[in-house]
Amino acid sequence: MKAYFAGGCFWCVTPIYKIYGVDSVICGYSGGDEVNPSYKDVKAQKTGHRETIELTYENENVTYDRLLDIYFANVDPFDGEGQYIDKGFSYTLAVYYQTQEEKQLVENHIKALEEESGKKVQVAVEPFKSFYPAEEEHQDYYLKNPEAFEKELIESGRKK
C-alpha cells in the first residue's frame, strides 16, 4: 500500500516513518500539474507541487490511521505558510488521499485536533493525482549527509 504526505521539508520527515514499520520512503513532489518537476523549480514555487513523501507499507506492520498519527505528531498543523523555517506553498502541509476511507480518516484526525486545540488546522486534504520522485541526492538525505541533516533539523526548529 502507498500513502502520500506533504510535511514541509521532505528530508526532515523521511527517517521518522522508517522507525514505525514503513517499508520505504521516497522523497518527491505532488499536487501540481507539471510533469517531472525539478527540486529547483518546486523550491522556487514555480510548479504548484509540494515536497511530498511516498510511503510504501503493509497494513500488518502499520495502518494508515497510525501513519496519520505519526504525521500529525511531526508537523506543525497550524502553520499555513509552510513548516518551521521553510516557507512557501511547496512546504505547506497536505495529505493526498486515494480512497474515501483515507479521506474520512484524515478529516477525523483534523476534526479531533481542532476540537482539542481550539485552532484551525492548516492541512490540505486533496485527492491523489500524481507523484514524481525527487532527484537521487534527496533520497535518504539523512543517511548521505548526517551532519547537514542534523544542522537542518536544529536550524529549522524541528529539533530543539
Disulfide bonds with the S-S distance in Angstrom:
none
